[in-house]
Amino acid sequence: MLNLKKEIFVKLLTFLQVTLVLLIAYKTSFTLRPFIDEIVSLSSTNNFFKTLEFKGPENTVYGNSYSPNLTTGPLVTIGSNIGVVFFKDLYIIRYFNFLFLITIQTSFNFLISKKFNISIFYLTIFSLFLITSVPWWYSSLYSLGDLICSLIFCNCLLLYKYFPRLSIFLMSFTIFFGRILILVPFCSFYFYNLYSSKKISIKELLLFLTPPVIWLILVLNFSTYQNLSEYIKNYFEIVYSTNPSIGLETKSNSLLNFENMRMNSDLRFWNTADYLRVLVSPMLILFIIFRPEKFNLKKFQSVRYSLFFSYIIMYFLYWFFSPTKSIIYTQTFTTIVLYTVLLYFIENKHSNSFSDFIPLLIVLFYFSSITVIIISLLFYFFKKVLNISLDIRLFISILIIFNSLNSYFEISNKTLFNNINFSFCNENLQSISCFENYLNNEYKFED
């Protein structure tokens, strides 16, 4: 009877978390100001789905077919483009892309819960928390690819030993039709995999090469590039010069001179929570990854090094070689870090030791306010002092629901941008007037 009541309670928590996350995303879609990357992504990918030609408006830097300036691929805007077909409301279009992300993650949840024999309900609660907690999580509402691609990649890491060929293909598809930046963690993971297995799978290699070959065929078919070498050269020139996450810093702007780096980058806009999530948590999780016997990792022990190598290279590249420190580019490794620590709690349901504190601390770094963090810590120490035997998964789930409630009320008090002019885009997403009116004439393009 007790187990039945607990099961019903967990299902109720799952329903509550799903409801809260859907409401949070819907309300957030109205709080996002116009952002040029959003309209560029919508315009270029919409044109791709209609004509296979990947480009924005003519006579703009986004108007050349398959231009390297277009950094978000069509994969990550499927939801947005479905929304464009049926609705003329930008906020609903944004929301549809978030629903697309939820659909992808739910599909992975069923596979992971089955293969690792873990609760689908806890996995749902935890993964939805991840989706709305990593820095700049609303990038999916903006039709940008960092979060969606990072999640697909992370799920494929977990499922690689069960579906190696499918996982490799999906990773490659995510890189070349979604976000090229995912190539960095993929290389880290796969080089480690080659080192540990001591063999190369020709079938996997062919599957990985399929998406880029298709992409390059499209480039040669629709772009003005005469050959692949010209495209690749131009691609790397533009990516190197415009991508804030790539490029060597000067000596005065290195991690060794932190104050100078902070004043000359986006770090000056960060708060304490950002530093804890982006700088501290990837280091703290090393205690879990490299001490599996202490943290009782069994089901996920086989993937811990894959997860580690996938995020650590990107973490160091970001901190040492990212001049602007744009926080959106941290999703590539913070997604893996938060997912890893949440998997720890799913596996250790009977844990009641003080070793819970490190993973709990990492999770709390991603909570929405310092008040919620303090209250959560008080509950944790209260549980320890009184030696209350409570399933740690259930305990974390309750804290997550509490955090989601706080997030919902915080978003409800944010300024709304509910008068964005999207009418010209309903007529033609590839028009310059669409861009200019959406951006409220802050940018002017020559027609």
Sequence and secondary structure as in RCSB ss.txt:
>XXXX:A:sequence
MLNLKKEIFVKLLTFLQVTLVLLIAYKTSFTLRPFIDEIVSLSSTNNFFKTLEFKGPENTVYGNSYSPNLTTGPL
VTIGSNIGVVFFKDLYIIRYFNFLFLITIQTSFNFLISKKFNISIFYLTIFSLFLITSVPWWYSSLYSLGDLICS
LIFCNCLLLYKYFPRLSIFLMSFTIFFGRILILVPFCSFYFYNLYSSKKISIKELLLFLTPPVIWLILVLNFSTY
QNLSEYIKNYFEIVYSTNPSIGLETKSNSLLNFENMRMNSDLRFWNTADYLRVLVSPMLILFIIFRPEKFNLKKF
QSVRYSLFFSYIIMYFLYWFFSPTKSIIYTQTFTTIVLYTVLLYFIENKHSNSFSDFIPLLIVLFYFSSITVIII
SLLFYFFKKVLNISLDIRLFISILIIFNSLNSYFEISNKTLFNNINFSFCNENLQSISCFENYLNNEYKFED
>XXXX:A:secstr
 HHHHHHHHHHHHHHHHHHHHHHHHHHHHTT    HHHHHHHHHHHHHHHHS    STTSTT STT TT  S GG
GGHHHHHHHHH   HHHHHHHHHHHHHHHHHHHHHHHHHHTT  HHHHHHHHHHHHTTSTTGGGGTTT SHHHHH
HHHHHHHHHTTTSHHHHHHHHHHHHHHT GGGHHHHHHHHHHHHHHH    HHHHHHHHHHHHHHHHHHHHHSS 
SSHHHHHHHHHHHHHHH TTSS   GGGSGGGHHHHHHTSGGGG  HHHHIIIIIHHHHTHHHHT TTTTT  TT
GGGHHHHHHHHHHHHHHHHHH SS  GGGGHHHHHHHHHHHHHHHHH TT  SGGGHHHHHHHHHTSS HHHHHH
HHHHHHHHHHTT    HHHHHHHHHHHHHHHHHHHHHTS   TT   HHHHH TTSHHHHHHHTTTSS    
